[in-house]
Amino acid sequence: MKTNQTRLSLLCAALIAGAAHGAGAPLTEVTIPGGQILMPESLTSAADGTVIIGSIAGQKIFKANPGSAIAELWISPGASIFGVFADDKSGTLWACSGSMGGPRPAD
């Protein structure tokens, strides 16, 4: 039975996010809305416990706020997301994106 949501067991993210989650058990699962996300190809977290997930096939970046078990669509660049990195020192989210196609012909 198919659902519109993809569920992920995020043990590494849970360990990082757990510190910011505070009281109670740390999160062990984050739900990503939508049916086109096959797997998260990239995952990062910020010092405050925010979990950021990028997808090649879905061409989107999702964000789960600290302590939240549900990610929300955050950025939809229309290009495949090959990697994300939360740089706390500069307050920047670095994202590597591009096309899955072959080289483009010269103009």
Secondary structure, DSSP 4 states (H G I P E B T S, - for coil): ---SEEEEE-HHHHHHHHHHH-SSPPP-EEEEESS-----SEEEE-TTS-EEEEETTTTEEEEE-TT-SB-EEEE--SSEEEEEEEETTTTEEEEEEE-SS-PPPP-
